[in-house]
Amino acid sequence: MTRTIPDVNTVALAVTDGMLHFELALACEVFGSAPAGVTGPWYDLVLCGPGPVRADRFLLEPDHGLDRLACADTVIVPGWADIDEEPPADLVAAVRAAHEAGARVASLCTGAFVLAAAGLLDGLRATTHWAHTHALAARHPRVEVDPDVLYVDSGSVLTSAGKAAAMDLCLHLVRLDHGSSVANVAARRLVVPPHRDGGQAQFVTTPVPAPDNHPLAALLPWVLERLDQPLTVEDLARQARMSSRNLGRHFRAATGTTPLQWLLTQRIRHAQELLETTDHGIDSIAAATGMGTATTLRRHFNRTVGVPPDTYRRTFRTRTHPTSS
């Protein structure tokens, strides 16, 4: 189902004693003000809590009570420190009421325990910080806990792993609401990667060498400059001077996915940029992204993004590069 995006999306941060200040602060940084150069409406950010609350060593004065969550378009539940204790009942009830009222609800790190206690994750795939996935699964057996991903988007309910993955989820929400180009501007301002797929691993089993020494360091930019070409795994392996099997192993370790899936993701991202920032026709964009035909582009785009390219273009006309009149 395509979500209708309000002109001004109210983002409410649900806080209570014991919230982790890092996740709270990064949500404020992402949703608090529009990046320089981005025009049009941004988010209306509000802090909602039961009264003065303590987040680590900081004392916060919320703008509103928890009942205000039910009026928000998006509710963010930051991580909280003491997962051995059940989340506060008033917070759980307020988050449940907000979701029932139609809000999109997202948890950062251990905020997933609040969503699970509210019953919002029952029957859904979800994640949290890898160190606490076993506890989440044991306490809430109806939740399909995935310990190996950065974040999970189930539509109206989203969950993320810890800290850096929380930033990935926040930027994912910006991308859903404002498009890829605006999310990339926000990422550049924050000096973070513009896009990491939610399905990537939370951590890799072996350290990734410094960029200049990594086996894929020269290959990835080479691929990005040739997205209009019909590249295969064999082409990538030949350029990297390794076997296809060895290439797949390095890709899995570095990105958490396969070479073909990574390549498809880059093609879709490039198509999103072109749809937002140019007036090129679908056939032209299909050629520029290596999809070959408009039919192929539409099939992969619809399956990956959830809407057809034409609908995406109408929804996310860029606010940083207006099209010519």
C-alpha positions, 0 to 999 in steps of 0.5 A, a space after each residue: 500500500 502506498 503511504 500518503 505523505 502529509 505536507 508537514 510530517 509530525 515526528 514525535 519522539 517518545 521518551 521516558 526515564 532511562 532513554 539512551 541519549 545517543 539515539 535520541 540525539 541523532 533522531 533530533 539531528 535528522 528530523 529537527 531541521 531541513 538540510 541546507 539547500 532543501 526547500 519545501 516543508 520539513 518535519 515538525 519535531 516534538 518531544 513527548 514524555 510523562 514529565 521531566 525525564 532523564 536520559 543518561 546524564 541529561 535531564 529533558 523537558 518534553 514539549 508534550 505528554 505521552 498522549 500527544 503521540 496519538 496525533 503524530 504522523 511518525 513516532 520514534 521510540 529511542 533505545 532505553 538502557 534497562 532491558 531487564 525491566 519491562 518498559 513503562 506501562 504508560 509509554 507502552 500504552 501511548 505507543 500502541 494508541 498512536 499506532 492504532 490512530 494511524 501513526 507510523 512507529 519506528 524503534 531505534 536500538 532497544 526501543 524494539 522492546 517497547 514496540 514488542 510490549 505494545 504488541 506491534 511486532 507480533 507476527 512480524 520480522 523485527 530487529 534490535 541491537 545484536 547483543 539483545 536479540 536473544 532477550 527480545 526473542 525469548 521475551 516475545 516469542 511471537 516476534 520473528 527476531 532477525 539478529 543479522 540486519 541493520 533495520 526492518 521496514 514492515 510498513 507502519 512498523 519499523 525497527 533498527 539495530 544499534 546506534 549507526 543502524 539507527 541513523 540508517 533507519 532515520 535516513 530511510 524514513 527521510 528517503 521514504 518521505 522526501 526521496 533519495 536525493 533529499 536523503 542523500 543531502 541529509 546524509 552528506 550534512 551528517 557525514 554518513 553513508 547516504 544509503 545502507 540497505 536494511 538487509 546488510 549485516 549488523 557486523 562482519 565476521 572479519 575486519 574490513 581492511 582500509 579502503 585503499 587495501 580492500 579487494 573491492 576498493 577499486 571495483 566498486 567505483 568502477 562499477 558505479 561509473 558503468 551502470 549503463 552497461 550490462 555487467 555480469 558477475 563474471 565481468 566484475 570478477 574479471 575486473 577485480 582479478 579474482 574468481 566469481 566465488 572469491 568475489 562473492 565471498 568478499 562482497 558478502 563480507 563487506 556488504 552483507 549481500 551478493 554482487 548481483 543484488 548489490 548491483 541491482 540496488 545501485 541501478 535502482 538508486 540511480 533510477 531514483 535519482 534520475 526520476 527525481 532530478 531529470 525529465 528523462 523518459 522511462 526508456 532513457 532511464 532504463 538505458 542509463 541504469 543498465 536495465 535495458 527496457 522500460 518493462 524491466 525497469 518497471 518490474 524491478 523498480 516496483 518490486 524494490 521500491 513498492 511503487 511504479 517509476 511514474 508514481 515515484 516521480 510524481 511523489 518525489 519531485 526533487 526539492 534540491 534540483 527543481 525541474 525546468 518549467 
